[in-house]
Amino acid sequence: MPSPTDSALAAGTHTWDKDKTLIDYIEDVRSRFADLPAYSQHGQTITYDQMLKLSRKVAVYLQNHKALKPGDRVAVQLPNTLLYPVLAWGILQAGMVIVNLNPQYTIRETERQLKDADVRVWFCADICAHLIEDVRIHLNCPLVVVCKLFELHPWPHRNVYQFVLRYKRKAIKPFAKHKIVSFRKVLRDGSSRPWVKPDLKASDLAMLQYTGGSSGVHMGAMLTHSNLVANMEQVNHFLSDGVQPGKEILIAPLPIYHIFSFTVHCAVSLLSGSHNILILDAGNIPSVIAELKRWKWTCITGVNTLFFALMRLPSFKEVDFRSFKFAIAGGMKLDPLVARKWEEITGGPILEGFGMTELSPVASWNPRHDNRLGTIGQAMPQTEMRITDALDNVIHSRDTGGELWVRGPQVMKGYWGHPEQTERHIDKDGWMRTGDIASFDNDNYWKIIGRKKRMILVSGFNVYPQEIENVLAKHPDIRESLVVGRIHPVNGEAIKAYIVPNKHGLTAAELREFCKKELTSYKLPKQFEFVERLPENE
């Protein structure tokens, strides 16, 4: 019987050119998929050729800006719109580094990330532009570009959609336009000169993807071109069974600013030529179902919460599933009951895997030909997985729990500005401690059975209790707080906060409003319990 390390490597022997950067792959796309549709959103479609031409203009603009140089960090704070892939590939073709920001971030969350990454350019969605003035008080970002969500839609549709956003949904708040560049100006100025391919190595940084450590410290995972290329090749190989290049239509409801969705809908698309249908608001389940009815889609990415929500509506059963092949689950644990019901309705499986931001992000996946619910599948090609005990000794016994460690070409370079945390999480031999408790069986299928690190997983979003506790500590009427996760049948976990108040009369409603000022919606506690002292067994 082979050891788990050997068997992990045996999961696939797929190889690729380790010296290629993402830019090399981008250049290959035009010869393979130029005229094929790349992305669609709200009735507008752009081809791969159109996307590449637009992204080149972005790259030229950045390359010729006097305040910028290769390697500078460029923030993108956008939801799923046609602009996102244009900006992402433009930044990379300029030889610069993508820093993804959640459009739901508060002023505090946005400022913290921009400052930590020393961002030189901030592409900000118009729905976030009201943050700019307050953020600039403490941060001098040389260049801010405001992007309209429907910028690439033709007139008059563009104007209609923007009108609805601003005046009906009140999603665009007033903002100061002083020293702000429009995306239209970026395109105009980027048309004036030729693109110059940057001198990059595969080991150079491509993305700073922020995540929280077990202590709640917000850190940027340094993902290199080789990291992202490796995971792109690994995922594409793992899903290649029955997938036809240039023929697949993928529904993209998960935000592309998350590394999992970026890998599937941006990176892997360079290899597969898939047509990605961008869902702007996945929380609007009827609109998601309307998109499913509109296309002969073959695949969808999602989290357990989304799959459950879709199946709850009777209209989901009216969708034509004849072209559907499989769904891809990530971000949170997949409930086998949800997966079985999904396959009963759609006729196709949900494939679950394991990943984390630091792994670019995928380490294991269930193969289509042998999908085993309740497991995270087998190791990706050229990826090793092992478990250790409390003293870091390797455990070779099957069905025995231990901390999961991963080694492979997708393991990040380290944490930006935190060498001590890098050393703590990645050993000298390149093994990454995941903080998750796992086991493996005789067929080398892996299963997550617990979590070592202090983290709450809410609908696929990582939430770190320390961050919430730090916010609560600012309230003058709170003496102490403790934030924990509670099992939730749909969302995976829900957030609960124990509060030791300084005075009587403090209410949950008051605390919820207080937290809204500094925490995005999925980080807000669902339950507050007022106690005389914090529980010791949590």
C-alpha positions in Angstrom: 0.0 0.0 0.0 1.6 3.3 -1.0 2.0 6.1 1.5 -0.4 9.1 1.3 2.3 11.3 -0.1 3.1 8.8 -2.9 -0.6 8.3 -3.6 -1.3 12.0 -3.8 1.3 12.4 -6.5 -0.2 9.4 -8.3 -3.5 11.3 -8.6 -2.2 12.8 -11.8 0.9 13.2 -13.9 -0.1 16.2 -15.9 2.9 18.5 -16.6 3.3 22.0 -18.1 6.0 24.5 -18.9 7.1 25.8 -15.5 8.6 28.9 -17.1 5.4 30.3 -18.7 3.7 33.3 -17.2 0.0 34.1 -17.4 0.9 36.6 -20.1 2.2 33.8 -22.3 -1.2 32.1 -22.0 -3.0 35.3 -22.8 -1.1 35.6 -26.0 -2.0 32.0 -27.0 -5.7 32.8 -26.6 -6.1 34.9 -29.7 -4.9 32.2 -32.0 -7.2 29.6 -30.4 -10.4 31.3 -29.3 -10.4 34.9 -30.8 -13.9 34.9 -32.2 -15.6 32.9 -29.5 -17.7 34.5 -26.8 -15.7 35.0 -23.6 -18.1 36.8 -21.2 -21.7 37.8 -21.1 -23.6 40.0 -18.7 -27.1 41.5 -18.8 -27.5 40.8 -22.5 -24.0 42.0 -23.6 -21.3 39.7 -24.8 -17.6 40.3 -25.6 -15.4 37.8 -27.5 -11.9 36.8 -26.4 -10.5 39.0 -29.1 -12.5 42.0 -27.8 -11.5 41.3 -24.2 -7.8 41.1 -25.2 -7.9 44.3 -27.2 -9.5 46.2 -24.3 -7.1 44.7 -21.8 -4.2 45.7 -23.9 -5.4 49.3 -23.8 -5.5 49.1 -20.0 -2.0 47.7 -20.0 -0.7 50.4 -22.2 -2.3 53.1 -20.0 -0.7 51.7 -16.9 2.7 51.1 -18.6 2.9 54.8 -19.7 1.7 56.4 -16.5 4.7 58.3 -15.1 3.9 57.4 -11.5 3.8 53.7 -12.1 6.4 50.9 -12.7 6.3 47.1 -13.1 5.5 45.3 -9.9 3.3 48.0 -8.6 0.1 46.9 -6.9 -3.2 47.7 -8.6 -6.5 47.3 -6.7 -9.7 46.2 -8.4 -12.9 46.7 -6.4 -15.6 45.4 -8.8 -18.4 42.8 -8.7 -19.0 40.4 -11.6 -19.1 42.7 -14.6 -17.5 42.6 -18.1 -14.9 45.1 -16.8 -13.4 42.7 -14.3 -11.6 40.3 -16.7 -10.6 43.3 -18.9 -8.9 45.0 -15.9 -7.4 41.8 -14.5 -5.7 40.8 -17.7 -4.7 44.4 -18.4 -3.0 44.7 -15.1 -1.1 41.5 -15.6 0.0 42.5 -19.2 1.3 45.8 -17.7 3.6 43.6 -15.5 1.8 44.7 -12.4 0.0 42.9 -9.5 -3.7 42.5 -9.0 -5.1 43.3 -5.5 -8.7 42.2 -5.3 -11.1 44.1 -3.0 -14.7 43.1 -2.1 -17.1 45.8 -3.3 -19.1 45.3 -0.1 -16.2 46.5 2.0 -16.7 49.4 4.5 -14.3 52.4 4.6 -12.2 50.7 7.3 -11.9 47.4 5.4 -11.1 49.2 2.1 -8.5 51.5 3.6 -6.8 48.7 5.5 -6.2 46.6 2.4 -5.2 49.5 0.1 -2.7 50.7 2.7 -1.2 47.3 3.5 -0.7 46.5 -0.2 0.7 49.9 -0.8 -1.7 50.2 -3.8 -0.6 52.6 -6.5 -3.8 52.4 -8.6 -7.4 51.8 -7.4 -10.0 50.8 -10.0 -13.1 51.5 -8.0 -16.7 50.6 -9.0 -19.1 53.5 -9.1 -21.1 51.7 -6.4 -18.1 52.0 -4.1 -16.9 55.5 -5.2 -18.5 57.2 -2.1 -15.6 55.6 -0.1 -12.9 57.4 -2.0 -13.1 60.8 -0.2 -12.9 59.3 3.3 -10.2 56.8 2.3 -8.0 59.5 0.8 -7.9 61.3 4.2 -5.5 58.6 5.4 -4.2 57.2 2.1 -2.5 58.9 -0.8 -3.3 56.7 -3.8 -1.7 58.3 -6.8 -4.3 57.2 -9.3 -8.0 56.4 -8.8 -10.2 55.2 -11.7 -13.9 55.0 -11.3 -15.6 52.3 -13.4 -19.3 52.2 -14.2 -20.7 48.7 -13.8 -22.2 48.7 -17.3 -19.4 50.6 -19.0 -19.0 48.1 -21.8 -22.7 47.9 -22.7 -23.9 49.8 -25.8 -26.0 52.9 -25.6 -28.8 53.2 -24.7 -28.8 50.1 -22.5 -25.7 51.4 -20.6 -27.6 54.5 -19.6 -30.8 52.6 -18.7 -28.9 50.2 -16.4 -26.9 53.0 -14.8 -30.1 55.0 -14.2 -31.7 52.0 -12.4 -28.6 51.6 -10.3 -28.4 55.2 -9.3 -32.0 56.3 -8.9 -34.1 53.2 -8.3 -31.8 50.9 -6.4 -29.9 53.8 -4.8 -26.8 51.7 -5.2 -24.6 54.7 -6.5 -24.2 57.3 -3.8 -22.9 60.8 -4.5 -19.1 61.1 -4.6 -16.5 63.8 -5.1 -15.0 63.6 -8.6 -11.8 65.6 -7.7 -8.6 63.9 -9.1 -10.5 60.9 -10.4 -10.0 59.3 -13.8 -12.8 57.7 -15.8 -12.4 54.3 -17.3 -13.2 55.9 -20.7 -10.1 58.0 -20.4 -8.0 54.9 -19.6 -9.2 53.4 -22.9 -8.6 56.6 -24.9 -5.1 57.1 -23.6 -4.3 53.4 -23.9 -5.0 53.5 -27.6 -2.2 56.0 -28.3 0.8 53.8 -28.0 1.8 50.1 -28.6 1.9 47.5 -25.9 5.3 46.4 -24.7 5.5 42.9 -23.3 7.0 43.2 -19.8 10.1 41.3 -18.8 8.6 38.9 -16.3 9.6 35.6 -14.7 7.2 32.8 -13.6 8.4 33.5 -10.0 7.2 37.1 -10.1 4.2 38.2 -8.2 0.9 38.2 -10.1 -1.7 38.7 -7.3 -2.0 39.7 -3.7 -5.1 37.9 -2.5 -6.1 38.9 1.0 -7.1 36.4 3.6 -7.1 36.2 7.4 -4.8 34.1 9.5 -5.8 32.1 12.5 -5.2 35.2 14.6 -7.5 37.3 12.5 -4.7 39.4 11.0 -5.6 40.4 7.5 -2.7 39.3 5.2 -2.0 39.2 1.5 -1.2 35.8 0.1 1.5 36.4 -2.5 0.5 34.4 -5.6 3.1 34.2 -8.3 2.6 33.6 -12.0 3.8 30.1 -11.5 1.4 29.5 -8.7 -1.6 30.6 -10.7 -0.4 28.9 -13.9 0.0 25.6 -11.9 -3.5 25.7 -10.5 -5.0 26.7 -13.8 -3.3 23.7 -15.5 -4.2 21.4 -12.6 -7.9 22.4 -12.5 -8.2 22.3 -16.3 -6.7 18.8 -16.3 -8.9 17.5 -13.5 -12.1 18.8 -15.3 -11.0 17.9 -18.8 -12.9 14.6 -18.9 -15.9 15.3 -21.3 -15.2 19.0 -21.5 -14.9 20.4 -25.0 -12.7 23.4 -25.6 -14.6 26.3 -26.9 -18.0 24.6 -26.3 -18.7 25.0 -22.6 -21.0 27.7 -21.1 -20.2 28.4 -17.5 -22.5 30.2 -15.1 -20.5 32.4 -12.8 -22.5 33.5 -9.7 -19.6 33.5 -7.3 -17.6 36.8 -7.2 -14.6 36.7 -9.5 -12.6 38.7 -6.9 -12.4 35.4 -5.0 -9.5 33.3 -6.0 -11.7 30.2 -6.6 -14.0 31.9 -9.0 -11.0 33.7 -10.6 -9.3 30.4 -11.3 -12.3 28.8 -12.9 -13.8 31.7 -14.8 -10.7 33.7 -15.7 -7.6 31.5 -15.6 -8.9 28.1 -16.8 -10.9 29.9 -19.5 -7.6 30.8 -21.2 -7.1 27.0 -21.7 -10.7 26.0 -22.3 -12.2 28.9 -24.3 -15.3 28.7 -22.2 -18.2 31.2 -22.4 -18.7 32.7 -18.9 -22.1 34.1 -17.9 -21.4 36.7 -15.2 -24.1 37.0 -12.5 -23.9 40.5 -10.9 -26.1 39.7 -7.9 -26.2 36.0 -6.9 -28.3 36.9 -3.9 -31.2 37.6 -6.3 -32.1 33.9 -6.8 -35.0 34.6 -9.3 -32.6 36.5 -11.5 -30.1 33.7 -11.4 -32.7 31.2 -12.5 -33.7 33.6 -15.3 -30.1 33.4 -16.6 -30.2 29.6 -16.3 -33.3 29.6 -18.5 -31.6 31.9 -21.0 -28.6 29.8 -21.8 -27.8 26.2 -22.8 -25.3 26.1 -19.9 -23.0 23.1 -19.1 -21.5 24.0 -15.8 -22.1 26.3 -12.7 -19.8 27.2 -9.8 -21.4 27.7 -6.4 -21.5 27.1 -2.7 -23.8 25.0 -0.7 -26.0 28.0 0.2 -26.6 28.9 -3.4 -27.4 25.3 -4.5 -29.9 25.0 -1.7 -31.5 28.4 -2.4 -31.9 27.6 -6.1 -33.7 24.3 -5.4 -36.1 26.0 -3.0 -37.8 27.8 -5.8 -40.3 25.9 -8.0 -39.1 27.8 -11.0 -35.7 26.1 -10.8 -37.3 22.8 -12.0 -38.5 24.6 -15.1 -34.9 25.1 -16.2 -33.7 23.0 -19.2 -30.9 20.8 -17.9 -30.3 18.7 -21.0 -26.9 20.4 -21.7 -25.8 20.5 -18.0 -22.8 18.4 -17.1 -21.7 19.2 -13.6 -21.5 21.8 -10.9 -18.4 22.8 -9.0 -18.6 23.5 -5.2 -16.1 25.5 -3.3 -15.8 27.9 -0.4 -17.7 25.8 2.2 -18.6 22.3 3.0 -21.1 20.7 0.6 -24.1 19.0 2.3 -24.5 15.5 0.8 -28.3 15.9 1.1 -28.1 19.0 -1.0 -25.9 17.4 -3.5 -28.1 14.3 -3.9 -31.2 16.5 -4.3 -29.4 18.6 -6.9 -28.4 15.6 -9.0 -32.0 14.2 -8.7 -33.3 17.5 -10.2 -30.6 18.4 -12.7 -29.2 15.0 -13.7 -25.6 16.1 -13.1 -23.3 15.9 -10.0 -21.8 18.6 -7.8 -18.0 18.1 -7.6 -16.5 19.2 -4.3 -12.9 19.8 -3.6 -10.6 21.5 -1.0 -8.8 24.8 -1.3 -7.6 27.9 0.4 -6.4 31.3 -0.8 -2.8 30.3 0.0 -3.0 27.3 -2.4 -4.1 29.4 -5.4 -6.6 27.9 -4.3 -7.3 24.2 -5.2 -5.4 21.2 -3.6 -7.9 18.4 -4.2 -11.0 17.6 -6.1 -13.5 14.8 -6.7 -13.1 13.4 -10.2 -16.2 13.3 -12.4 -15.9 9.5 -13.0 -15.8 8.7 -9.3 -17.5 11.5 -7.3 -17.7 10.6 -3.6 -20.0 12.8 -1.6 -18.8 13.8 1.8 -15.1 13.8 0.7 -12.9 16.5 -0.8 -11.7 14.0 -3.5 -8.1 13.3 -4.4 -5.0 15.4 -4.6 -4.5 17.5 -7.7 -1.7 16.6 -10.2 1.8 17.2 -8.7 0.3 17.9 -5.3 1.1 16.1 -2.1 -1.1 15.9 1.0 -0.4 14.5 4.4 -1.7 14.7 8.0 0.3 15.2 11.2 -0.3 14.9 14.9 0.1 17.6 17.5 3.9 17.2 17.4 4.0 17.5 13.6 4.7 13.8 13.2 3.3 12.3 9.9 0.3 10.0 10.4 0.2 7.1 8.0 -2.9 5.4 9.4 -6.1 5.5 7.3 -9.2 7.0 8.8 -7.2 8.8 11.5 -7.6 12.5 11.9 -4.7 15.0 11.8 -3.8 18.5 10.6 -3.8 18.6 6.8 -0.5 19.8 5.1 -0.2 20.4 1.4 2.9 20.7 -0.9 2.8 21.6 -4.6 3.5 24.2 -7.2 0.3 26.1 -6.2 1.5 26.8 -2.7 1.9 30.6 -2.3 5.2 32.4 -2.1 4.3 33.7 1.4 2.4 36.4 3.3 3.0 40.0 2.1 5.0 41.9 4.8 4.6 39.0 7.3 7.8 36.8 7.1 7.1 35.4 10.6 3.7 34.2 9.5 5.1 32.8 6.3 7.6 30.8 8.3 4.9 29.7 10.7 2.7 28.3 8.0 5.2 27.0 5.4 8.1 24.8 6.5 11.5 24.7 5.0 10.5 21.8 2.7 7.6 23.7 1.2 4.7 22.1 3.2 1.8 24.4 3.9 -0.1 23.9 7.2 -3.8 24.3 6.4 -5.2 24.5 9.9 -7.9 21.9 8.9 -8.2 18.5 10.4 -8.5 15.7 7.8 -8.3 12.0 7.2 -7.9 9.7 4.1 -9.2 6.3 3.2 -7.8 3.3 1.4 -8.6 4.8 -2.0 -6.8 8.0 -1.0 -10.0 10.1 -0.9 -9.7 12.9 1.7 -12.2 14.2 4.1 -12.3 17.3 6.3 -13.4 16.4 9.8 -12.7 19.6 11.7 -10.8 22.8 11.9 -7.8 23.6 14.0 -7.7 27.4 13.3 -10.2 29.8 14.8 -12.3 30.7 11.8 -16.0 30.8 11.0 -17.1 29.9 7.5 -20.3 31.8 6.4 -21.6 30.8 3.0 -18.1 30.4 1.6 -16.7 33.5 3.2 -13.9 33.2 5.8 -14.7 35.2 8.9 -12.2 35.7 11.7 -13.6 36.2 15.2 -10.7 38.5 16.2 -11.6 41.1 13.6 -15.2 41.3 14.9 -14.0 41.3 18.5 -11.7 44.2 17.7 -14.6 46.2 16.3 -16.8 45.4 19.3 -14.0 46.6 21.6 -14.4 50.1 20.2 -18.0 50.3 21.6 -17.8 52.3 24.9 -20.5 50.2 26.6 -18.8 46.8 26.0 -16.3 45.5 28.6 -15.5 42.2 26.8 -16.7 40.1 23.9 -16.3 36.7 22.4 -17.2 35.7 18.9 -17.9 32.1 17.9 -19.4 30.1 15.1 -22.6 28.1 15.4 -23.7 25.3 13.0 -26.2 26.6 10.5 -28.2 24.2 8.2 -27.8 26.3 5.1 -25.0 28.8 5.5 -22.6 26.3 7.1 -22.0 28.5 10.2 -23.6 31.5 11.7 -21.9 34.1 13.9 -22.7 34.6 17.6 -21.3 37.2 19.9 -21.2 36.9 23.7 -21.2 40.4 25.2 -20.2 41.6 28.7 -21.7 45.1 28.8 -20.6 48.0 30.9 -24.2 49.2 31.5 -27.7 47.9 31.4 -29.9 48.6 28.4 -27.5 47.7 25.6 -29.4 46.0 22.8 -28.6 43.7 20.0 -30.1 46.1 17.5 -27.8 48.9 18.7 -24.7 46.6 18.4 -25.7 45.4 14.9 -26.0 49.0 13.7 -22.6 49.8 15.3 -20.9 46.9 13.5 -22.4 47.8 10.1 -20.2 50.9 10.1 -17.0 48.8 10.0 -18.0 45.3 8.9 -19.4 44.0 5.6 -22.7 42.2 5.8 -21.5 38.6 6.0 -19.3 39.4 9.1 -22.2 40.8 11.1 -23.2 38.6 14.1 -26.6 37.0 13.7 -27.0 36.6 17.5 -25.9 38.6 20.5 -26.0 37.1 24.0 -25.5 39.4 27.0 -23.7 37.7 29.8 -22.0 38.6 33.1 -18.8 36.8 32.1 -17.5 35.2 29.0 -18.0 31.4 28.7 -14.8 29.4 29.2 -15.6 26.4 27.1 -16.1 28.1 23.7 
